[in-house]
Amino acid sequence: MRRQYLTAPEVARYAGINENELIRAICNRGAIDGVSLPEALSHAPLSVRLWLRDDVMLFTHALNRARAALKFAKQNRKRSNQSR
């Protein structure tokens, strides 16, 4: 049976992001590529803070969609500039 909770390094690994980028975003209460971070179960120190696996899955899915949209928009801008 899989674990229901993930630690910060596991969240970073699952989401495919650099652990330092995740920690920086957590400390600044920000977002990564415009996607808000999932809420942790408590505001414990980062070494023991936990996130629900389902929340991390939703975050990762949203992050992948946002990155794909950014990539698509960048490609379209490049194509439109070439056609002029």
Sequence and secondary structure as in RCSB ss.txt:
>XXXX:A:sequence
MRRQYLTAPEVARYAGINENELIRAICNRGAIDGVSLPEALSHAPLSVRLWLRDDVMLFTHALNRARAALKFAKQ
NRKRSNQSR
>XXXX:A:secstr
   SEE HHHHHHHHT  HHHHHHHHHTT EETTEE    SS   TTT  EEHHHHHHHHHHHHHHHHHHHHHHH
HHHHHHH  
